[in-house]
Amino acid sequence: MDSSDLLPIGRRVAYWRGRRKLSQQVFADRLGKSKSWVDKVERGVRSLDKVSTLQDIAAVLRIDTAVLLGRDAQPADVTERAEGVERVRAALSTYDIALGRSTARCPVLPADRLARDAAHAWIAFQHARYPQVIALVPELLAGAQRAHADDPVAGRVPLVEAYRVTASLLVKLGEADLAWLAADRAEADLAWLAADRAMVTATGDPVLMAAATVQLGQVLRASGRVRAALSTTLAAAYRIAPPDPDDARAPELSLCGALLIQAALAAARHGDDHSSAELIDEAATMAARVGDGHDHHRTAFGPTAVDLARVAAALEVGDAHDAIAWHEKVTKRDAWRWLPVEHRAAHLVDAARAYLQADDPIKAGRILVDADRMAPAEVRQRPTARSVLAQVARDPHAPATIIQLAAALGVT
């Protein structure tokens, strides 16, 4: 790493001006500014808040804007994430359960302890602390697999929850389409493997099966298997649907509604906006009975979550203006702030995409800045968000804060 990468931007300007052997006066003349202006910038008295000015300075100094802003802070994060994913891969590649191997070499933790560990991983995920979840998941998976092998009944719930949070994490990190685990094994990618093992482990328990299918639907959509996502989640939703909604319990309604939302998003991606709207409306009826402010089975299901799904569905069918209208309506509610941080930040990324599609990069940039303040890992670790950030940063009217963030993350 160049020593200039550790400097504030004003000092970095001075550093590169010195490298180019330019006096403040010559530098100012080439920029069309005063020497006093240059001096204030270099001392940090005056901020650089215009993208055009940053680009002009970079051009005079014959460096990339990203270098000017110090983009080399990112590779360590990328390396750390890749190493973490490899550890998850190793944990998922364990075949102790399938082959019935002895777990005597390692201590078997109590099921209630593992359930608490899984809950802790879920909480970290819902707070968008993805690096922390990456660190937690391998040990959680290994412990839950050993406990299930030792006692399949007591160990079932912790293992399903471990697989569910792992699948959610991998989809979030864009790892739904990783290379196959080995050339001689017909294994699916990591996220699919986690979701599939959750389903297998949950077999025989309708509630656990429904909960695992929520993540399976996410994985199938992320992998481009939208027809399978639609049929699988719809079948699971109607399998658990209560005969009489008036007598249904909120947790079961939440699972059923969450599955309907997954089916609706799959239908929207498939181009069937009519079916998507019908499924979301059906989920909305259930959400009205559940209410906002709950998180049954880690679904955060309720009226506000359903309306956020309308934003995502509108984006899938290419209706950016409808997506924006729903976004602006929903985020004014008090219940918006009751949703998990991860859910809200992910929605803001969707909203930024909508504003981009509506040719409003300035608003998209502001939304991304809000998302980064709320949950930095959502923007910095999630490939989808990084892609949106890069698109916004390329616009000549993008806010300087977005240019700086994009450069720091190496996505310009």
VEXZAMI-70139 format. One record per residue (C-alpha): x, y, z; residue in one letter. Coordinates in steps of 0.1 Angstrom, whole numbers, padded with zeros to 4 digits, always signed. Example, Ala and Ser with C-alpha at 12.3 -4.5 7.8 and 13.67 -1.06 7.14 Angstrom:
BEGIN
+0123-0045+0078a/+0137-0011+0071s/
//
This chain:
BEGIN
+0000+0000+0000m/+0013+0034-0010d/+0018+0057+0021s/-0004+0083+0005s/-0034+0060+0009d/-0034+0067+0047l/-0037+0104+0042l/-0068+0127+0042p/-0078+0137+0007i/-0063+0172+0010g/-0030+0158+0021r/-0032+0133-0007r/-0036+0161-0032v/-0005+0177-0018a/+0014+0144-0019y/+0007+0138-0055w/+0013+0175-0064r/+0047+0171-0049g/+0053+0138-0068r/+0045+0157-0100r/+0069+0185-0090k/+0042+0212-0093l/+0042+0243-0072s/+0009+0254-0056q/+0008+0283-0081q/+0014+0261-0112v/-0011+0236-0099f/-0037+0263-0092a/-0032+0278-0127d/-0038+0245-0144r/-0070+0240-0124l/-0082+0275-0130g/-0082+0282-0092k/-0063+0305-0069s/-0032+0295-0050k/-0051+0303-0018s/-0078+0277-0028w/-0052+0250-0033v/-0036+0258+0000d/-0069+0255+0018k/-0077+0222+0001v/-0044+0207+0010e/-0047+0218+0047r/-0082+0204+0049g/-0097+0238+0055v/-0118+0235+0023r/-0136+0203+0014s/-0138+0188-0021l/-0175+0182-0025d/-0179+0183-0063k/-0173+0153-0085v/-0162+0176-0114s/-0135+0192-0092t/-0122+0158-0081l/-0120+0147-0117q/-0102+0179-0127d/-0076+0175-0099i/-0070+0139-0108a/-0066+0148-0145a/-0040+0175-0137v/-0021+0151-0114l/-0023+0124-0140r/-0038+0098-0116i/-0071+0080-0115d/-0098+0095-0093t/-0098+0063-0073a/-0061+0068-0065v/-0068+0103-0054l/-0095+0091-0031l/-0074+0061-0018g/-0091+0030-0032r/-0065+0006-0018d/-0083+0001+0015a/-0105-0026+0000q/-0084-0057-0009p/-0080-0069+0026a/-0118-0070+0031d/-0122-0089-0001v/-0095-0114+0009t/-0110-0118+0043e/-0144-0125+0029r/-0131-0150+0004a/-0112-0168+0031e/-0144-0168+0053g/-0164-0183+0024v/-0139-0210+0020e/-0143-0219+0057r/-0180-0221+0051v/-0174-0243+0021r/-0153-0267+0042a/-0180-0269+0069a/-0207-0276+0043l/-0185-0302+0027s/-0184-0323+0058t/-0201-0356+0052y/-0200-0370+0088d/-0238-0371+0090i/-0244-0386+0056a/-0218-0413+0061l/-0226-0420+0097g/-0191-0413+0109r/-0183-0412+0146s/-0182-0378+0163t/-0163-0392+0193a/-0132-0372+0185r/-0149-0339+0191c/-0171-0328+0220p/-0209-0327+0213v/-0224-0295+0226l/-0259-0295+0241p/-0288-0288+0217a/-0300-0258+0237d/-0265-0242+0236r/-0264-0247+0198l/-0299-0232+0195a/-0286-0201+0213r/-0255-0200+0190d/-0278-0202+0160a/-0300-0174+0174a/-0269-0153+0179h/-0258-0158+0143a/-0293-0148+0132w/-0292-0116+0152i/-0258-0107+0138a/-0272-0114+0103f/-0303-0092+0109q/-0280-0064+0120h/-0261-0068+0087a/-0229-0077+0105r/-0219-0101+0077y/-0182-0104+0085p/-0192-0115+0120q/-0217-0141+0106v/-0190-0154+0083i/-0168-0160+0113a/-0196-0176+0133l/-0211-0200+0107v/-0183-0226+0102p/-0181-0235+0139e/-0219-0233+0143l/-0223-0257+0114l/-0197-0281+0127a/-0212-0281+0162g/-0248-0285+0149a/-0238-0314+0126q/-0221-0332+0154r/-0251-0327+0177a/-0276-0339+0151h/-0254-0370+0144a/-0254-0377+0182d/-0291-0371+0187d/-0312-0365+0155p/-0343-0355+0174v/-0327-0329+0198a/-0303-0317+0172g/-0328-0312+0144r/-0339-0276+0151v/-0304-0262+0157p/-0291-0278+0126l/-0319-0265+0104v/-0314-0230+0118e/-0277-0232+0112a/-0283-0242+0076y/-0310-0215+0072r/-0288-0186+0084v/-0259-0200+0063t/-0280-0200+0031a/-0293-0165+0038s/-0257-0153+0043l/-0244-0169+0011l/-0272-0155-0010v/-0265-0121+0005k/-0229-0124-0004l/-0237-0134-0040g/-0224-0169-0035e/-0255-0187-0048a/-0236-0197-0080d/-0202-0208-0067l/-0182-0235-0084a/-0193-0271-0076w/-0177-0285-0045l/-0157-0311-0064a/-0154-0323-0100a/-0163-0359-0091d/-0194-0350-0070r/-0227-0338-0083a/-0231-0313-0055e/-0248-0280-0059a/-0233-0246-0050d/-0229-0236-0014l/-0261-0217-0008a/-0281-0245-0025w/-0263-0271-0004l/-0271-0252+0028a/-0308-0248+0018a/-0311-0284+0006d/-0296-0298+0038r/-0320-0276+0058a/-0349-0292+0039m/-0335-0327+0044v/-0329-0322+0081t/-0364-0307+0086a/-0382-0336+0069t/-0411-0347+0090g/-0417-0314+0107d/-0441-0292+0086p/-0431-0260+0104v/-0394-0266+0101l/-0399-0276+0064m/-0417-0244+0057a/-0391-0223+0074a/-0363-0240+0054a/-0383-0235+0022t/-0381-0197+0027v/-0343-0198+0023q/-0346-0224-0005l/-0368-0200-0024g/-0342-0173-0020q/-0315-0196-0033v/-0335-0207-0063l/-0343-0172-0073r/-0307-0161-0068a/-0295-0190-0090s/-0319-0180-0118g/-0342-0210-0112r/-0373-0189-0110v/-0398-0216-0120r/-0385-0240-0094a/-0386-0212-0069a/-0422-0204-0077l/-0435-0240-0076s/-0415-0249-0045t/-0425-0219-0023t/-0461-0219-0035l/-0465-0256-0027a/-0449-0251+0007a/-0471-0221+0014a/-0504-0239+0007y/-0492-0270+0026r/-0489-0249+0058i/-0518-0226+0051a/-0543-0227+0079p/-0578-0241+0070p/-0594-0212+0089d/-0573-0180+0089p/-0594-0166+0118d/-0581-0194+0140d/-0545-0194+0127a/-0515-0185+0149r/-0493-0156+0140a/-0461-0177+0136p/-0477-0201+0110e/-0493-0171+0092l/-0459-0155+0091s/-0443-0185+0075l/-0471-0189+0050c/-0470-0152+0041g/-0432-0152+0038a/-0435-0181+0014l/-0461-0163-0007l/-0438-0133-0009i/-0410-0156-0022q/-0434-0170-0048a/-0445-0135-0058a/-0410-0124-0063l/-0402-0155-0084a/-0434-0148-0105a/-0423-0112-0110a/-0388-0123-0122r/-0405-0147-0145h/-0424-0118-0160g/-0458-0127-0146d/-0468-0095-0129d/-0504-0105-0126h/-0497-0136-0105s/-0471-0117-0085s/-0496-0090-0076a/-0522-0116-0066e/-0498-0135-0044l/-0486-0103-0026i/-0522-0093-0020d/-0528-0127-0005e/-0498-0123+0017a/-0511-0088+0027a/-0543-0103+0040t/-0522-0126+0063m/-0499-0098+0073a/-0529-0077+0084a/-0537-0105+0109r/-0500-0107+0121v/-0493-0070+0124g/-0460-0052+0123d/-0431-0055+0148g/-0428-0093+0149h/-0401-0116+0137d/-0417-0151+0137h/-0393-0177+0124h/-0369-0149+0113r/-0393-0137+0086t/-0400-0101+0099a/-0433-0107+0083f/-0460-0080+0085g/-0478-0053+0065p/-0447-0032+0061t/-0426-0062+0049a/-0453-0070+0024v/-0453-0035+0010d/-0415-0036+0007l/-0420-0067-0014a/-0441-0047-0037r/-0411-0025-0044v/-0389-0055-0052a/-0417-0070-0074a/-0421-0037-0093a/-0384-0036-0099l/-0385-0071-0113e/-0411-0063-0139v/-0394-0030-0148g/-0419-0006-0132d/-0394+0018-0115a/-0420+0046-0109h/-0443+0022-0091d/-0414+0009-0070a/-0405+0045-0060i/-0441+0053-0051a/-0443+0023-0028w/-0408+0031-0013h/-0417+0067-0005e/-0450+0056+0010k/-0437+0027+0032v/-0406+0044+0046t/-0427+0072+0061k/-0443+0047+0085r/-0432+0042+0121d/-0432+0004+0114a/-0404+0009+0089w/-0380+0014+0117r/-0392-0018+0134w/-0378-0040+0107l/-0344-0056+0110p/-0315-0035+0099v/-0306-0060+0072e/-0341-0058+0058h/-0342-0020+0057r/-0307-0017+0042a/-0315-0043+0015a/-0346-0024+0006h/-0327+0009+0003l/-0304-0008-0022v/-0336-0018-0042d/-0348+0018-0039a/-0315+0031-0053a/-0319+0007-0082r/-0354+0021-0088a/-0342+0057-0088y/-0314+0047-0112l/-0340+0031-0136q/-0360+0063-0133a/-0329+0084-0144d/-0325+0100-0110d/-0288+0091-0100p/-0287+0119-0074i/-0315+0104-0054k/-0301+0070-0059a/-0268+0082-0045g/-0284+0097-0015r/-0303+0065-0008i/-0271+0045-0010l/-0254+0068+0014v/-0283+0063+0038d/-0279+0025+0034a/-0242+0027+0040d/-0247+0047+0072r/-0274+0022+0084m/-0255-0010+0075a/-0221-0006+0059p/-0217-0043+0052a/-0249-0043+0031e/-0232-0019+0006v/-0196-0029+0010r/-0200-0067+0012q/-0230-0074-0010r/-0222-0077-0048p/-0256-0064-0059t/-0252-0032-0038a/-0216-0027-0051r/-0229-0030-0087s/-0256-0003-0080v/-0229+0018-0064l/-0207+0015-0094a/-0235+0026-0117q/-0243+0056-0096v/-0206+0066-0094a/-0203+0066-0131r/-0229+0093-0135d/-0214+0128-0139p/-0239+0142-0115h/-0233+0117-0087a/-0226+0131-0052p/-0190+0133-0042a/-0196+0111-0013t/-0207+0083-0036i/-0176+0088-0058i/-0154+0086-0027q/-0172+0055-0014l/-0170+0037-0047a/-0133+0045-0051a/-0126+0033-0016a/-0143+0000-0024l/-0126-0003-0057g/-0159-0004-0077v/-0154+0027-0099t/
//
